[in-house]
């Protein structure tokens, strides 16, 4: 793309990150994988940060290997969200829609508690099979304005619409907001969660940059989108998800929901960090290049001393980081991940065998590079025996460091 996905302004390149294989392209046997260009840019008008290389979404999402329910941290976030929406009066008569419903984890918890109409839409056919609660209605498709018209014919309008970690994935976020506006009841609530650009820039989380993630959102970019569709962000909170995310509460512009002071506070922080400043955004390039050098040097020095290194977490961000830093099977022996869908496969672009974390105790690994660093507490607690035996974790962000206990 040469134009912004929100306002159609011209894009300005921050850094070219070369070519990488698709982070979800886990393979069973060694073979050459196709790699695709990727670069990070910002809009010269609205300053929204985004990649320019857009792929056919079927390559990325028709068979999707990330499962919400695999992580206990994700389940805690879902339970927290359900507690938060109680104050809006959700009940058995409420109608719920989730955009990108994945394995149905959120809808399952809502349906179990309130017994209300629960509809999900997601393009991944393989994940529909994971939904055990048969009362949840799942539409296997992408969500956009045209799809919202089909949904409206069948279910009319909704009291609550959720879109968690999906906005960053769509080439045209206007389609999401236009579709939501079409389906949201007069006093309805749209709850949106997105990885926060603040954390990505502040803590140099460039591993979030891969082809599934097209846009990197500030609160300003969400407000820009709501303003286009007669909606408003009336509250926001920071949540410990995806390395730091925003949970935005959105309603119709003419609703009685009062604008929270937290919105002014977040906007002030974003301005201070320079998320709308071309000069400061361009400095992101220097931080990325410096981090790649530091991480590669740390791993190479450990390898020279004959240490055995493996990685923990076959997440999308982890696969991006490995490829940006050229961390391959010459440096690390194995990848460990809880997802049964990935176990037994080879990692995209780096060709490392993925194993069950239960196999860690069968190896003589000295170091585990923690690629699912956003789940650091959960994983370190889970692998306490590895540490007891003298194992060490390498946490890559914000700067590579070794955790010994």
C-alpha positions in Angstrom: 0.0 0.0 0.0 1.1 3.6 -0.6 -1.8 5.1 1.3 -2.9 5.0 4.9 -5.5 2.2 5.8 -7.4 4.8 7.9 -7.4 8.1 6.1 -5.7 7.4 2.7 -2.8 9.8 3.4 0.6 9.0 1.9 2.8 6.5 3.8 6.4 7.3 4.9 8.8 4.4 5.5 10.4 4.0 8.9 12.4 0.8 8.2 12.6 -2.0 5.7 12.7 -5.3 7.6 13.6 -7.4 4.5 11.7 -10.7 3.8 10.2 -13.2 6.2 8.1 -16.4 5.9 4.6 -16.2 7.1 4.7 -16.6 10.9 1.9 -19.1 10.9 3.4 -21.3 8.1 4.5 -24.2 10.3 5.6 -27.2 8.1 5.9 -30.9 8.7 9.0 -31.5 6.6 12.0 -29.5 5.5 11.3 -27.4 2.4 12.0 -24.0 1.0 9.4 -21.5 2.2 8.2 -18.5 0.3 9.2 -15.2 2.0 7.5 -11.8 1.7 8.7 -8.3 2.0 7.7 -6.3 5.1 8.3 -2.7 6.2 7.0 -0.4 8.9 5.6 3.0 7.9 3.5 5.9 9.2 0.9 8.1 7.6 2.0 11.6 6.7 -1.4 13.0 7.7 -2.9 11.1 10.7 0.5 9.5 11.8 -1.0 6.0 12.1 1.8 3.4 12.1 1.3 0.4 9.7 3.0 -2.1 7.3 2.8 -1.5 3.6 2.8 -5.1 2.4 -0.7 -6.6 2.4 -1.2 -10.3 1.6 -4.3 -12.3 0.6 -6.0 -12.8 4.1 -6.7 -16.5 3.1 -2.9 -17.1 3.4 -3.0 -15.9 6.9 -6.3 -16.7 8.5 -8.2 -19.6 6.9 -6.1 -22.1 8.9 -5.2 -20.3 12.1 -2.9 -21.8 14.8 -3.3 -19.4 17.6 -5.9 -20.6 20.2 -7.2 -18.1 22.8 -8.0 -20.9 25.3 -4.4 -22.3 25.4 -3.1 -19.6 27.8 -4.4 -19.3 31.3 -3.4 -15.5 31.2 -5.9 -15.1 28.3 -8.6 -16.8 30.3 -8.0 -14.4 33.2 -8.3 -11.4 30.8 -11.6 -12.8 29.5 -13.0 -13.2 33.1 -11.8 -9.7 34.0 -13.6 -8.3 30.9 -16.9 -10.2 31.8 -16.8 -8.6 35.3 -16.3 -5.2 33.8 -19.3 -5.4 31.5 -21.7 -6.4 34.3 -22.2 -2.7 35.2 -23.7 -2.1 31.7 -26.6 -4.5 32.6 -25.8 -7.6 30.5 -28.4 -10.2 31.0 -30.1 -13.3 29.5 -31.9 -11.1 27.0 -28.7 -9.4 25.7 -27.5 -10.2 22.2 -23.7 -10.7 21.8 -21.5 -10.7 18.7 -17.8 -11.4 18.7 -15.7 -10.4 15.7 -12.8 -12.9 15.3 -14.2 -15.3 17.9 -11.3 -17.7 17.5 -11.9 -20.9 19.6 -15.0 -19.3 21.2 -13.4 -18.9 24.7 -15.0 -15.5 25.4 -18.4 -16.4 24.0 -18.4 -19.7 26.0 -17.8 -17.8 29.3 -20.5 -15.3 28.5 -23.0 -17.9 27.4 -22.4 -20.0 30.4 -23.0 -17.1 32.8 -25.9 -15.3 31.1 -27.4 -17.9 28.7 -27.8 -15.1 26.1 -27.7 -15.2 22.3 -24.0 -15.6 21.4 -22.8 -15.2 17.9 -19.2 -15.4 16.7 -17.7 -14.7 13.3 -14.2 -16.0 12.3 -12.6 -17.1 9.0 -10.7 -20.0 10.5 -12.5 -23.2 9.7 -10.2 -25.3 11.9 -11.1 -23.3 15.0 -14.8 -23.8 14.7 -14.2 -27.5 15.6 -12.6 -26.4 18.9 -15.9 -24.8 20.2 -17.4 -27.3 22.6 -20.5 -25.2 23.6 -23.0 -26.0 20.8 -25.2 -23.0 21.8 -22.7 -20.6 20.3 -23.5 -19.8 16.7 -20.3 -19.4 14.6 -20.2 -17.9 11.1 -17.0 -18.9 9.2 -16.2 -15.7 7.3 -14.5 -12.4 7.5 -16.3 -9.5 9.1 -16.9 -6.3 7.0 -19.8 -4.0 6.2 -21.4 -6.4 3.7 -21.2 -9.2 6.1 -22.8 -7.0 8.8 -25.8 -6.6 6.5 -26.2 -10.4 6.3 -25.9 -10.8 10.0 -28.5 -8.0 10.5 -31.0 -9.8 8.3 -30.7 -12.9 10.5 -30.2 -11.5 14.0 -31.1 -7.8 13.8 -29.0 -5.6 16.2 -26.7 -6.4 19.1 -26.3 -5.0 22.6 -22.6 -6.0 22.9 -20.0 -6.3 20.1 -16.5 -7.5 20.9 -13.4 -7.3 18.8 -10.3 -8.5 20.6 -7.0 -8.5 18.9 -8.5 -8.3 15.4 -8.4 -4.6 14.3 -4.6 -4.8 13.7 -5.2 -7.7 11.3 -7.5 -6.0 8.8 -6.3 -4.0 5.7 -9.3 -1.6 6.0 -10.4 -1.0 9.7 -13.1 1.3 8.3 -15.0 -1.9 7.3 -15.0 -3.0 10.9 -16.3 0.3 12.3 -18.9 0.7 9.5 -20.1 -2.9 10.1 -20.3 -2.3 13.9 -22.2 0.9 13.5 -24.7 -1.0 11.3 -25.2 -3.7 14.0 -24.9 -1.8 17.3 -28.1 -1.1 19.3 -28.9 2.5 20.3 -27.5 2.0 23.8 -25.1 -0.8 22.8 -21.4 -1.1 23.7 -18.6 -2.0 21.4 -15.6 -3.3 23.3 -12.3 -3.3 21.3 -8.9 -4.5 22.4 -5.7 -3.7 20.5 -2.0 -3.9 21.2 -0.9 -0.4 22.2 1.5 1.4 19.9 2.8 3.1 23.1 4.3 -0.2 24.4 5.6 -1.2 21.0 7.6 2.0 20.7 8.5 2.5 24.3 9.7 -1.1 24.8 10.9 -1.6 21.3 8.5 -4.5 20.7 9.3 -4.8 16.9 8.5 -8.5 17.1 4.8 -7.4 16.8 5.6 -6.5 13.2 4.6 -9.3 10.9 2.1 -9.8 8.0 -0.9 -10.6 10.2 -0.4 -7.2 12.0 -1.1 -4.5 9.5 -1.8 -1.6 11.8 -0.3 -0.6 15.2 -2.9 1.5 17.1 -2.6 4.4 19.4 -5.7 5.7 21.2 -5.7 8.6 18.8 -6.1 6.2 15.8 -9.1 4.5 17.5 -10.7 7.9 18.1 -10.1 8.9 14.5 -12.0 5.8 13.4 -14.9 6.3 15.8 -15.3 9.9 14.6 -15.8 8.7 11.1 -18.8 6.6 12.0 -20.6 8.7 14.6 -19.3 6.6 17.5 -17.2 7.7 20.5 -14.7 6.1 22.8 -16.1 6.9 26.3 -13.7 4.9 28.4 -10.3 3.2 28.0 -8.1 1.0 30.2 -4.6 -0.5 29.8 -4.5 -4.2 30.1 -1.7 -6.8 30.4 -2.3 -8.4 27.0 0.0 -8.9 24.0 2.8 -7.0 25.8 0.4 -4.1 26.7 -2.9 -3.3 25.1 -5.8 -0.9 25.2 -9.3 -1.9 26.0 -11.6 0.7 24.5 -15.3 1.1 25.4 -17.2 2.6 22.5 -20.8 3.6 22.1 -23.0 5.7 19.7 -22.0 9.4 19.7 -25.3 10.5 21.1 -25.4 8.0 24.0 -25.4 9.2 27.6 -22.0 7.6 28.3 -19.7 10.3 29.7 -16.1 10.6 28.5 -13.7 9.3 31.1 -10.7 11.3 32.3 -8.5 8.3 31.4 -8.9 9.1 27.7 -7.2 12.5 28.2 -4.5 10.9 30.3 -3.6 8.3 27.6 -3.6 10.9 24.8 -1.3 13.0 26.9 1.1 10.1 27.4 1.0 9.3 23.7 1.9 12.9 22.7 4.7 12.9 25.3 6.2 9.7 23.8 6.0 11.2 20.3 3.5 8.7 18.7 2.3 11.5 16.5 5.7 13.0 15.8 7.4 12.0 12.5 10.9 12.8 13.9 10.4 10.5 16.9 8.7 7.8 14.9 11.7 7.7 12.5 14.0 7.0 15.6 12.2 3.6 15.9 14.5 2.4 13.1 17.7 2.9 15.2 16.2 1.1 18.2 15.2 -1.9 16.1 18.7 -2.3 14.4 20.5 -1.9 17.8 18.3 -4.5 19.5 18.8 -7.1 16.6 22.6 -6.7 17.0 22.5 -7.1 20.9 20.3 -10.2 20.8 22.4 -11.9 18.1 25.6 -11.1 19.9 24.3 -12.5 23.2 23.2 -15.8 21.6 26.4 -16.1 19.6 28.5 -15.6 22.7 26.5 -18.3 24.6 26.8 -20.7 21.7 30.7 -20.2 21.5 30.8 -21.4 25.1 29.0 -24.6 24.0 25.8 -23.8 25.8 22.6 -25.5 24.5 19.9 -23.0 23.7 16.2 -23.6 22.8 13.3 -21.3 22.5 10.0 -21.2 24.4 6.9 -20.1 22.6 6.1 -20.6 18.9 3.9 -17.4 18.8 3.6 -15.2 15.8 5.8 -12.5 17.3 8.4 -15.1 18.2 8.6 -16.3 14.7 9.0 -12.8 13.4 11.8 -12.0 15.9 13.7 -15.2 15.0 13.6 -14.3 11.3 14.6 -10.6 11.8 17.6 -11.8 14.0 18.4 -14.8 11.9 18.0 -17.2 14.9 18.1 -20.5 13.2 18.8 -24.2 13.9 22.5 -23.5 14.0 21.9 -21.5 17.2 19.0 -23.2 18.9 18.1 -26.9 19.1 14.3 -26.9 19.8 11.2 -24.8 20.1 8.7 -25.6 22.9 5.1 -24.7 22.7 1.9 -25.8 24.4 -0.2 -25.7 21.2 -0.9 -29.3 19.9 -1.4 -27.7 16.5 2.3 -26.7 16.3 4.0 -29.6 18.1 5.9 -31.9 15.7 6.1 -29.1 13.1 9.1 -26.9 12.0 9.1 -23.2 12.7 8.5 -20.8 9.7 11.6 -19.7 7.9 14.0 -21.0 10.6 13.1 -24.8 10.4 13.3 -25.7 14.1 11.4 -28.6 15.5 8.5 -27.7 17.9 8.1 -29.9 20.9 5.8 -30.2 23.9 7.1 -28.2 27.0 6.9 -31.5 28.9 10.0 -32.6 26.9 12.2 -29.8 28.4 13.1 -32.1 31.4 14.4 -34.7 28.9 17.0 -32.3 27.5 20.2 -30.8 28.8 19.3 -27.2 27.8 21.0 -24.4 29.7 19.1 -21.5 28.2 15.5 -20.9 27.0 14.9 -17.8 24.9 11.5 -16.7 25.9 9.7 -15.7 22.7 6.2 -15.6 24.4 7.7 -12.9 26.7 4.2 -11.4 27.2 3.4 -14.6 29.2 6.6 -14.4 31.2 5.1 -14.9 34.7 2.9 -17.8 33.6 5.7 -19.6 31.8 8.4 -19.1 34.4 6.1 -20.4 37.1 5.2 -23.3 34.9 8.9 -24.2 34.3 10.1 -23.8 37.8 11.9 -27.2 37.7 14.0 -26.0 34.7 15.2 -23.1 36.8 15.8 -25.3 39.9 18.1 -27.4 37.8 20.1 -24.4 36.9 18.4 -23.4 33.7 18.2 -19.8 32.7 15.6 -17.8 30.6 16.6 -15.1 28.1 14.0 -12.4 28.0 14.4 -10.4 24.7 12.6 -7.1 25.5 12.9 -4.3 26.2 16.6 -5.2 26.1 18.0 -8.8 26.1 18.6 -10.1 29.6 19.2 -13.4 31.4 17.0 -14.4 34.3 18.7 -16.9 36.6 15.9 -17.4 39.2 
